[in-house]
Amino acid sequence: MALGDLTKQLASQAIRNAVNPPPAPPRPDNPGAALLAQVQAMQKALKDDEELIVLFHAGAETVRVLEFFFPSWQIAVLTGTGAAIEHDRQVIRVISTVDSLQLVCKVAKAPPDASPARIKFVTPRPKPD
C-alpha cells in the first residue's frame, strides 16, 4: 500500500470517528440507590439479636453510622457517633458524595439486655411533575 493511500485511509477513518463517535460506556445505575439497597439488605438479613455496624473512616476519626440521609442521590449525610468509647455520645455528621464513600459493615451480637440498634434511612423526595 502506498503512503498516499495509507494517509487517505487514516484521514477517512478520523473523519468517520469525529462524525460518529463510539458510544460512551453505559453509566451504572444510581450509585446512591445501590448503596442504600446494599446496606438495607444487610440489615434486613439480621437475626433478632444481631445489629449491623457500619463504620466510616476519615483520617483519625471513625464514625459508627446510625442514619443515612440522602438530600439527593449524589450526596449522602451520615449521622452517627464516634466509634471510640470516650466519643460514643458525640454526634458526628459526614457530608460526602456517594461516589467517594467507603464503608466498613459487619454484623455483631447486640449487647446483653439491650435492643439491637437499627440504621435509619431517609431518601430524597421525588420531584413533582
DSSP file (Angstrom, degrees, kcal/mol; ACC not computed):
  #  RESIDUE AA STRUCTURE BP1 BP2  ACC     N-H-->O    O-->H-N    N-H-->O    O-->H-N    TCO  KAPPA ALPHA  PHI   PSI    X-CA   Y-CA   Z-CA
    1    1 A M              0   0    0      0, 0.0     2,-0.1     0, 0.0     0, 0.0   0.000 360.0 360.0 360.0 134.0    0.0    0.0    0.0
    2    2 A A     >  -     0   0    0      1,-0.1     4,-2.2     4,-0.0     5,-0.2  -0.345 360.0-116.4 -75.0 155.9    1.4    3.4   -1.0
    3    3 A L  H  > S+     0   0    0      1,-0.2     4,-2.2     2,-0.2     5,-0.1   0.858 115.9  54.4 -61.1 -36.5    2.0    6.1    1.6
    4    4 A G  H  > S+     0   0    0      2,-0.2     4,-2.2     1,-0.2    -1,-0.2   0.904 108.1  48.6 -65.0 -41.5   -0.6    8.3    0.0
    5    5 A D  H  > S+     0   0    0      2,-0.2     4,-2.4     1,-0.2    -2,-0.2   0.900 111.1  50.5 -65.7 -40.0   -3.3    5.6    0.2
    6    6 A L  H  X S+     0   0    0     -4,-2.2     4,-2.4     2,-0.2    -2,-0.2   0.907 110.0  50.1 -63.8 -41.8   -2.5    4.9    3.8
    7    7 A T  H  X S+     0   0    0     -4,-2.2     4,-2.4     2,-0.2    -2,-0.2   0.911 111.0  49.1 -62.7 -43.4   -2.8    8.7    4.6
    8    8 A K  H  X S+     0   0    0     -4,-2.2     4,-2.5     2,-0.2    -2,-0.2   0.903 111.4  49.8 -63.0 -41.4   -6.1    8.9    2.8
    9    9 A Q  H  X S+     0   0    0     -4,-2.4     4,-2.3     2,-0.2    -2,-0.2   0.917 112.0  47.3 -65.6 -43.0   -7.4    5.8    4.7
   10   10 A L  H  X S+     0   0    0     -4,-2.4     4,-2.3     2,-0.2    -2,-0.2   0.910 113.3  48.3 -64.6 -42.1   -6.3    7.2    8.1
   11   11 A A  H  X S+     0   0    0     -4,-2.4     4,-2.2     2,-0.2    -2,-0.2   0.908 111.2  50.9 -64.6 -41.6   -7.9   10.6    7.4
   12   12 A S  H  X S+     0   0    0     -4,-2.5     4,-2.1     1,-0.2    -2,-0.2   0.906 111.4  47.6 -61.9 -42.7  -11.1    9.0    6.2
   13   13 A Q  H  X S+     0   0    0     -4,-2.3     4,-2.4     2,-0.2    -2,-0.2   0.884 110.1  52.8 -67.1 -38.6  -11.3    6.9    9.5
   14   14 A A  H  X S+     0   0    0     -4,-2.3     4,-1.9     2,-0.2    -2,-0.2   0.894 109.7  48.5 -64.6 -39.4  -10.6   10.0   11.6
   15   15 A I  H  X S+     0   0    0     -4,-2.2     4,-2.2     2,-0.2     5,-0.2   0.912 110.7  50.6 -66.5 -42.5  -13.4   11.9    9.9
   16   16 A R  H  X S+     0   0    0     -4,-2.1     4,-3.0     1,-0.2    -2,-0.2   0.911 111.2  48.7 -61.1 -42.2  -15.8    8.9   10.5
   17   17 A N  H  < S+     0   0    0     -4,-2.4    -1,-0.2     1,-0.2    -2,-0.2   0.852 111.3  50.2 -66.7 -34.4  -14.8    8.8   14.2
   18   18 A A  H  < S+     0   0    0     -4,-1.9    -1,-0.2    -5,-0.2    -2,-0.2   0.887 116.7  40.2 -70.8 -38.2  -15.4   12.5   14.5
   19   19 A V  H  < S+     0   0    0     -4,-2.2    -2,-0.2     1,-0.3    -3,-0.2   0.901 130.5  27.5 -76.8 -41.7  -18.8   12.4   12.9
   20   20 A N  S  < S-     0   0    0     -4,-3.0    -1,-0.3    -5,-0.2    -2,-0.1  -0.742  83.2-165.1-121.3  80.9  -19.9    9.2   14.6
   21   21 A P        -     0   0    0      0, 0.0    -3,-0.1     0, 0.0     3,-0.1  -0.292  34.1 -93.9 -66.0 153.0  -18.0    8.9   17.9
   22   22 A P        -     0   0    0      0, 0.0    -5,-0.0     0, 0.0     0, 0.0  -0.337  53.5 -92.0 -63.0 148.0  -18.0    5.5   19.6
   23   23 A P        -     0   0    0      0, 0.0    -3,-0.0     0, 0.0     0, 0.0  -0.301  41.9-109.8 -64.5 144.6  -20.8    5.1   22.2
   24   24 A A        -     0   0    0      1,-0.1     3,-0.1    -3,-0.1     0, 0.0  -0.400  41.9 -94.6 -68.6 148.9  -20.0    6.1   25.7
   25   25 A P        -     0   0    0      0, 0.0    -1,-0.1     0, 0.0     2,-0.0  -0.358  54.1 -91.6 -62.3 146.8  -19.8    3.2   28.2
   26   26 A P        -     0   0    0      0, 0.0     0, 0.0     0, 0.0     0, 0.0  -0.332  40.2-120.2 -63.9 138.2  -23.1    2.7   30.0
   27   27 A R        -     0   0    0      1,-0.1     3,-0.1    -3,-0.1    -3,-0.0  -0.528  30.6-111.0 -74.2 142.3  -23.4    4.5   33.2
   28   28 A P        -     0   0    0      0, 0.0    -1,-0.1     0, 0.0     0, 0.0  -0.295  43.5 -87.5 -66.4 160.7  -24.0    2.4   36.2
   29   29 A D  S    S-     0   0    0      1,-0.2     5,-0.1     2,-0.1     3,-0.0  -0.044  75.8 -51.5 -57.3 174.0  -27.4    2.6   37.9
   30   30 A N     >  -     0   0    0      1,-0.2     4,-2.2    -3,-0.1    -1,-0.2  -0.314  52.3-155.1 -53.9 111.0  -27.8    5.2   40.5
   31   31 A P  H  > S+     0   0    0      0, 0.0     4,-2.5     0, 0.0     5,-0.2   0.857  91.8  54.3 -62.5 -35.0  -24.9    4.7   42.9
   32   32 A G  H  > S+     0   0    0     41,-0.4     4,-2.3     2,-0.2     5,-0.2   0.925 110.4  45.1 -63.8 -44.0  -26.8    6.3   45.9
   33   33 A A  H  > S+     0   0    0      2,-0.2     4,-2.5     1,-0.2    -1,-0.2   0.871 112.8  52.0 -67.1 -36.1  -29.7    3.9   45.4
   34   34 A A  H  X S+     0   0    0     -4,-2.2     4,-2.1     2,-0.2    -2,-0.2   0.916 110.2  47.9 -66.4 -42.4  -27.3    0.9   45.1
   35   35 A L  H  X S+     0   0    0     -4,-2.5     4,-2.2     2,-0.2     5,-0.2   0.939 113.1  48.5 -61.7 -47.3  -25.5    1.9   48.3
   36   36 A L  H  X S+     0   0    0     -4,-2.3     4,-2.6     1,-0.2     5,-0.2   0.921 110.7  50.6 -58.5 -46.2  -28.8    2.2   50.1
   37   37 A A  H  X S+     0   0    0     -4,-2.5     4,-2.3     1,-0.2    -1,-0.2   0.882 109.5  50.9 -62.1 -39.3  -30.1   -1.1   48.8
   38   38 A Q  H  X S+     0   0    0     -4,-2.1     4,-2.0     2,-0.2    -1,-0.2   0.931 113.0  43.7 -66.1 -45.5  -27.0   -2.9   49.9
   39   39 A V  H  X S+     0   0    0     -4,-2.2     4,-2.2     1,-0.2    -2,-0.2   0.912 114.5  50.5 -67.5 -41.1  -27.0   -1.6   53.5
   40   40 A Q  H  X S+     0   0    0     -4,-2.6     4,-2.5    -5,-0.2    -1,-0.2   0.903 109.6  51.1 -61.9 -40.6  -30.7   -2.2   53.8
   41   41 A A  H  X S+     0   0    0     -4,-2.3     4,-1.4    -5,-0.2    -1,-0.2   0.897 109.8  49.6 -64.8 -40.0  -30.3   -5.8   52.5
   42   42 A M  H  < S+     0   0    0     -4,-2.0    -1,-0.2     1,-0.2     4,-0.2   0.909 113.5  46.2 -64.6 -40.5  -27.6   -6.5   55.1
   43   43 A Q  H >< S+     0   0    0     -4,-2.2     3,-1.4     1,-0.2    -2,-0.2   0.888 108.9  54.8 -69.5 -37.8  -29.8   -5.1   57.9
   44   44 A K  H 3< S+     0   0    0     -4,-2.5    -1,-0.2     1,-0.3    -2,-0.2   0.816 102.8  57.8 -64.9 -30.0  -32.8   -7.0   56.7
   45   45 A A  T 3< S+     0   0    0     -4,-1.4    -1,-0.3    -5,-0.2    -2,-0.2   0.476  83.7 115.2 -80.7  -1.5  -30.9  -10.3   56.9
   46   46 A L    <   -     0   0    0     -3,-1.4     2,-0.1    -4,-0.2    -3,-0.0  -0.325  65.5-123.9 -71.1 150.6  -30.1   -9.8   60.6
   47   47 A K    >   -     0   0    0      1,-0.1     3,-1.8     4,-0.1    -1,-0.1  -0.409  36.9 -96.8 -81.0 168.7  -31.3  -12.1   63.3
   48   48 A D  T 3  S+     0   0    0      1,-0.3    -1,-0.1    -2,-0.1    -2,-0.1   0.761 124.1  45.7 -61.5 -27.1  -33.3  -10.6   66.2
   49   49 A D  T 3  S+     0   0    0     66,-0.1    61,-2.9     2,-0.0     2,-0.3   0.216 101.6  84.8-102.6  15.6  -30.2  -10.5   68.5
   50   50 A E  E <   -A  109   0A   0     -3,-1.8     2,-0.3    59,-0.3    59,-0.2  -0.799  54.0-164.4-116.1 157.2  -27.8   -9.0   65.9
   51   51 A E  E     -A  108   0A   0     57,-2.8    57,-2.4    -2,-0.3     2,-0.6  -0.983  22.5-120.7-137.6 152.3  -27.1   -5.5   64.7
   52   52 A L  E     -A  107   0A   0     65,-0.5     2,-0.6    -2,-0.3    55,-0.2  -0.808  21.8-156.8 -93.4 124.9  -25.3   -4.1   61.7
   53   53 A I  E     -A  106   0A   0     53,-3.5    53,-2.3    -2,-0.6     2,-0.5  -0.912   9.6-172.4-104.1 117.6  -22.3   -2.0   62.5
   54   54 A V  E     -AB 105  65A   0     -2,-0.6    11,-2.9    11,-0.5     2,-0.4  -0.951   6.6-169.3-112.1 122.3  -21.5    0.5   59.7
   55   55 A L  E     -AB 104  64A   0     49,-3.4    49,-2.7    -2,-0.5     2,-0.4  -0.894  11.7-165.8-116.3 142.4  -18.2    2.4   60.1
   56   56 A F  E     -AB 103  63A   0      7,-2.3     7,-3.0    -2,-0.4     2,-0.5  -0.997  11.2-155.6-124.0 128.6  -16.8    5.3   58.1
   57   57 A H  E     + B   0  62A   0     45,-0.6     2,-0.4    -2,-0.4     5,-0.2  -0.899  17.6 170.0-108.7 131.1  -13.2    6.3   58.5
   58   58 A A  E >   - B   0  61A   0      3,-2.8     3,-2.1    -2,-0.5     2,-0.2  -0.876  66.2 -56.5-138.2 104.0  -11.9    9.8   57.8
   59   59 A G  T 3  S-     0   0    0     -2,-0.4    -1,-0.1     1,-0.3     0, 0.0  -0.455 120.7 -17.2  62.8-126.9   -8.3   10.4   58.9
   60   60 A A  T 3  S+     0   0    0     -2,-0.2     2,-0.4    -3,-0.1    -1,-0.3   0.537 120.4  94.8 -86.4  -6.8   -8.0    9.5   62.6
   61   61 A E  E <   -B   58   0A   0     -3,-2.1    -3,-2.8    21,-0.0     2,-0.4  -0.696  53.3-169.1 -91.6 135.0  -11.8    9.7   63.1
   62   62 A T  E     -B   57   0A   0     -2,-0.4    21,-2.3    -5,-0.2     2,-0.5  -0.993   7.3-161.9-121.9 128.1  -14.0    6.7   62.9
   63   63 A V  E     -BC  56  82A   0     -7,-3.0    -7,-2.3    -2,-0.4     2,-0.8  -0.920  14.5-145.8-113.1 129.9  -17.8    7.1   62.8
   64   64 A R  E     -BC  55  81A   0     17,-3.3    17,-1.8    -2,-0.5     2,-0.3  -0.864  30.2-135.3 -90.4 113.1  -20.4    4.5   63.6
   65   65 A V  E     +BC  54  80A   0    -11,-2.9   -11,-0.5    -2,-0.8    15,-0.3  -0.534  36.0 165.4 -78.1 128.1  -23.2    5.3   61.2
   66   66 A L  E     +     0   0A   0     13,-3.1    54,-2.3    -2,-0.3     2,-0.3   0.522  67.4  28.2-113.9 -15.7  -26.7    5.3   62.7
   67   67 A E  E     -dC 120  79A   0     12,-1.8    12,-2.4    52,-0.2     2,-0.5  -0.990  57.0-155.6-150.5 139.6  -28.5    7.2   59.9
   68   68 A F  E     -dC 121  78A   0     52,-2.4    54,-2.7    -2,-0.3     2,-0.5  -0.975  16.3-176.2-110.5 123.6  -28.2    7.7   56.2
   69   69 A F  E     -dC 122  77A   0      8,-2.3     8,-3.2    -2,-0.5    54,-0.2  -0.988   7.4-166.3-121.4 125.1  -29.8   10.8   54.8
   70   70 A F  E     +     0   0A   0     52,-2.7     6,-0.2    -2,-0.5     3,-0.1  -0.874  12.5 178.5-111.4  97.2  -29.8   11.5   51.1
   71   71 A P  E    S-     0   0A   0      0, 0.0     2,-0.3     0, 0.0    54,-0.2   0.828  86.6  -2.9 -65.1 -28.4  -30.7   15.1   50.2
   72   72 A S  E >  S- C   0  75A   0      3,-0.8     3,-0.6    -3,-0.1    -3,-0.0  -0.920  84.4-102.6-146.9 169.8  -30.1   13.9   46.6
   73   73 A W  T 3  S+     0   0    0     -2,-0.3   -41,-0.4     1,-0.2   -40,-0.1   0.613 120.8  52.8 -74.4  -8.8  -28.9   10.6   45.2
   74   74 A Q  T 3  S+     0   0    0      1,-0.1    24,-2.6   -43,-0.1     2,-0.4   0.671 106.3  56.6 -95.5 -19.3  -25.4   12.1   44.7
   75   75 A I  E <   -CE  72  97A   0     -3,-0.6    -3,-0.8    22,-0.3     2,-0.4  -0.933  62.8-168.3-119.0 135.7  -24.9   13.4   48.2
   76   76 A A  E     - E   0  96A   0     20,-3.1    20,-2.5    -2,-0.4     2,-0.6  -0.973   8.3-159.8-121.9 137.5  -25.0   11.4   51.5
   77   77 A V  E     -CE  69  95A   0     -8,-3.2    -8,-2.3    -2,-0.4     2,-0.5  -0.969  13.1-161.4-113.5 115.0  -25.1   12.7   55.0
   78   78 A L  E     -CE  68  94A   0     16,-2.9    16,-2.5    -2,-0.6     2,-0.5  -0.847   4.6-167.3 -98.4 127.4  -24.0   10.1   57.5
   79   79 A T  E     +CE  67  93A   0    -12,-2.4   -13,-3.1    -2,-0.5   -12,-1.8  -0.951  30.3 113.2-115.3 134.0  -25.0   10.7   61.1
   80   80 A G  E     -CE  65  92A   0     12,-2.6    12,-2.9    -2,-0.5     2,-0.3  -0.859  53.9 -85.2-167.0-158.6  -23.5    8.7   63.9
   81   81 A T  E     -CE  64  91A   0    -17,-1.8   -17,-3.3    -2,-0.3     7,-0.2  -0.839  49.4 -82.5-127.2 163.9  -21.3    8.6   66.9
   82   82 A G  E     -C   63   0A   0      5,-1.5   -19,-0.2     8,-0.8     8,-0.1  -0.462  34.1-138.9 -64.6 139.4  -17.6    8.3   67.5
   83   83 A A  S    S+     0   0    0    -21,-2.3    -1,-0.1    -2,-0.1     2,-0.1   0.753  78.6  89.6 -75.1 -23.3  -16.6    4.6   67.5
   84   84 A A  S >  S-     0   0    0    -22,-0.4     3,-1.5     1,-0.1     4,-0.2  -0.467  87.2-120.4 -74.7 148.4  -14.3    5.0   70.4
   85   85 A I  G >  S+     0   0    0      1,-0.3     3,-1.4     2,-0.2     4,-0.2   0.871 112.2  55.2 -56.4 -41.0  -15.8    4.5   73.9
   86   86 A E  G 3  S+     0   0    0      1,-0.3    -1,-0.3     2,-0.1     3,-0.2   0.666 113.8  41.8 -71.4 -13.4  -14.9    8.1   75.0
   87   87 A H  G X  S+     0   0    0     -3,-1.5    -5,-1.5     1,-0.1     3,-1.3   0.193  77.0 113.9-113.2  15.9  -16.7    9.5   72.0
   88   88 A D  T <  S+     0   0    0     -3,-1.4    -1,-0.1     1,-0.3    -2,-0.1   0.636  80.9  44.9 -69.7 -12.0  -19.8    7.3   72.0
   89   89 A R  T 3  S+     0   0    0     -3,-0.2     2,-0.4    -4,-0.2    -1,-0.3   0.483  87.9 104.3-105.4  -5.5  -22.2   10.2   72.9
   90   90 A Q    <   -     0   0    0     -3,-1.3    -8,-0.8    -8,-0.1     2,-0.4  -0.645  68.7-135.8 -79.2 125.5  -20.8   12.7   70.4
   91   91 A V  E     -E   81   0A   0     -2,-0.4     2,-0.4   -10,-0.2   -10,-0.2  -0.702  25.9-174.0 -82.7 130.0  -23.0   13.2   67.4
   92   92 A I  E     -E   80   0A   0    -12,-2.9   -12,-2.6    -2,-0.4     2,-0.4  -0.977   8.4-164.0-126.5 136.5  -20.9   13.3   64.2
   93   93 A R  E     -E   79   0A   0     -2,-0.4     2,-0.5   -14,-0.2   -14,-0.2  -0.971   0.9-164.8-121.9 138.7  -22.1   14.1   60.7
   94   94 A V  E     -E   78   0A   0    -16,-2.5   -16,-2.9    -2,-0.4     2,-0.5  -0.985   2.5-163.5-119.9 128.5  -20.2   13.4   57.5
   95   95 A I  E     +E   77   0A   0     -2,-0.5     2,-0.3   -18,-0.2   -18,-0.2  -0.963  28.7 147.8-112.7 124.2  -21.3   15.0   54.2
   96   96 A S  E     -E   76   0A   0    -20,-2.5   -20,-3.1    -2,-0.5     2,-0.2  -0.987  51.6 -98.9-152.2 155.5  -19.9   13.3   51.1
   97   97 A T  E >   -E   75   0A   0     -2,-0.3     3,-1.0   -22,-0.2     4,-0.4  -0.569  37.5-124.9 -71.8 146.9  -20.6   12.5   47.5
   98   98 A V  G >  S+     0   0    0    -24,-2.6     3,-1.3     1,-0.3    -1,-0.1   0.868 107.5  62.7 -62.8 -36.4  -21.8    8.9   47.2
   99   99 A D  G 3  S+     0   0    0    -25,-0.4    -1,-0.3     1,-0.3   -24,-0.1   0.762 105.2  46.0 -62.1 -25.5  -19.1    8.1   44.8
  100  100 A S  G <  S+     0   0    0     -3,-1.0     2,-0.3     2,-0.0    -1,-0.3   0.427  85.5 114.0-100.9   2.5  -16.3    8.7   47.4
  101  101 A L    <   -     0   0    0     -3,-1.3     2,-0.4    -4,-0.4   -45,-0.0  -0.543  39.1-177.0 -76.1 135.9  -17.9    6.8   50.3
  102  102 A Q        -     0   0    0     -2,-0.3   -45,-0.6   -45,-0.1     2,-0.3  -0.973  11.1-175.1-130.0 118.0  -16.1    3.8   51.6
  103  103 A L  E     -A   56   0A   0     -2,-0.4     2,-0.5   -47,-0.1   -47,-0.2  -0.843  20.8-145.6-116.4 148.7  -17.9    2.0   54.4
  104  104 A V  E     -A   55   0A   0    -49,-2.7   -49,-3.4    -2,-0.3     2,-0.4  -0.970  22.7-171.3-111.3 123.9  -17.0   -1.0   56.6
  105  105 A C  E     +A   54   0A   0     -2,-0.5     2,-0.3   -51,-0.2   -51,-0.2  -0.944  10.9 162.9-120.3 135.1  -20.0   -3.2   57.5
  106  106 A K  E     -A   53   0A   0    -53,-2.3   -53,-3.5    -2,-0.4     2,-0.4  -0.996  32.4-124.9-149.3 152.6  -20.1   -6.0   60.0
  107  107 A V  E     +A   52   0A   0     -2,-0.3     2,-0.3   -55,-0.2   -55,-0.2  -0.793  33.4 173.7 -97.2 136.6  -22.6   -8.0   61.9
  108  108 A A  E     -A   51   0A   0    -57,-2.4   -57,-2.8    -2,-0.4     2,-0.2  -0.971  36.5-100.9-140.1 155.1  -22.3   -8.2   65.7
  109  109 A K  E     -A   50   0A   0     -2,-0.3   -59,-0.3   -59,-0.2   -60,-0.0  -0.531  45.3-111.7 -70.7 140.4  -24.4   -9.6   68.5
  110  110 A A        -     0   0    0    -61,-2.9     3,-0.1    -2,-0.2    -1,-0.1  -0.416  41.6 -92.3 -69.2 149.8  -26.3   -6.9   70.4
  111  111 A P    >   -     0   0    0      0, 0.0     3,-1.4     0, 0.0    -1,-0.1  -0.304  54.0 -89.8 -60.2 148.3  -25.1   -6.2   73.9
  112  112 A P  T 3  S+     0   0    0      0, 0.0     3,-0.1     0, 0.0   -63,-0.0  -0.283 111.5  15.0 -59.5 145.6  -27.0   -8.2   76.6
  113  113 A D  T 3  S+     0   0    0      1,-0.2     2,-0.4    -3,-0.1     0, 0.0   0.712 109.2 101.1  61.7  23.6  -30.1   -6.6   77.9
  114  114 A A  S <  S-     0   0    0     -3,-1.4    -1,-0.2    -4,-0.1    -4,-0.1  -0.991  74.9-118.0-134.5 145.1  -30.2   -4.1   75.1
  115  115 A S        -     0   0    0     -2,-0.4   -66,-0.1     1,-0.1   -67,-0.0  -0.595  44.1 -98.5 -79.0 144.1  -32.2   -4.0   72.0
  116  116 A P        -     0   0    0      0, 0.0     2,-0.2     0, 0.0    -1,-0.1  -0.337  38.6-114.3 -63.5 139.6  -30.2   -4.2   68.8
  117  117 A A        -     0   0    0     -3,-0.1   -65,-0.5    -2,-0.0     2,-0.4  -0.497  29.3-157.5 -72.2 141.9  -29.5   -0.8   67.1
  118  118 A R        -     0   0    0     -2,-0.2     2,-0.3   -67,-0.1   -67,-0.0  -0.966  15.6-122.5-122.4 140.7  -31.1   -0.3   63.6
  119  119 A I        -     0   0    0     -2,-0.4     2,-0.3   -80,-0.1   -52,-0.2  -0.620  23.1-138.7 -83.0 137.3  -29.9    2.1   61.0
  120  120 A K  E     -d   67   0A   0    -54,-2.3   -52,-2.4    -2,-0.3     2,-0.4  -0.677  12.5-156.2 -94.2 151.6  -32.4    4.7   59.7
  121  121 A F  E     -d   68   0A   0     -2,-0.3     2,-0.5   -54,-0.2   -52,-0.2  -0.996  11.0-176.7-131.8 129.0  -32.7    5.7   56.1
  122  122 A V  E     -d   69   0A   0    -54,-2.7   -52,-2.7    -2,-0.4    -2,-0.0  -0.987  14.8-166.9-125.2 119.9  -34.0    8.9   54.7
  123  123 A T        -     0   0    0     -2,-0.5   -50,-0.0   -54,-0.2    -2,-0.0  -0.628  30.8 -85.1-106.4 162.9  -34.2    9.1   50.9
  124  124 A P        -     0   0    0      0, 0.0    -1,-0.1     0, 0.0   -52,-0.1  -0.325  45.2-114.4 -63.9 145.9  -34.7   12.1   48.5
  125  125 A R        -     0   0    0    -54,-0.2     2,-0.1     1,-0.1     0, 0.0  -0.606  36.0-105.1 -77.2 140.5  -38.3   13.1   47.9
  126  126 A P        -     0   0    0      0, 0.0    -1,-0.1     0, 0.0     3,-0.0  -0.396  37.7-109.7 -64.7 143.5  -39.4   12.5   44.3
  127  127 A K        -     0   0    0      1,-0.1     2,-0.1    -2,-0.1     0, 0.0  -0.547  34.7-112.2 -73.6 136.1  -39.7   15.8   42.3
  128  128 A P              0   0    0      0, 0.0    -1,-0.1     0, 0.0    -3,-0.0  -0.411 360.0 360.0 -67.9 145.5  -43.3   16.7   41.5
  129  129 A D              0   0    0     -2,-0.1    -2,-0.0    -3,-0.0     0, 0.0   0.470 360.0 360.0 -80.3 360.0  -44.1   16.5   37.8
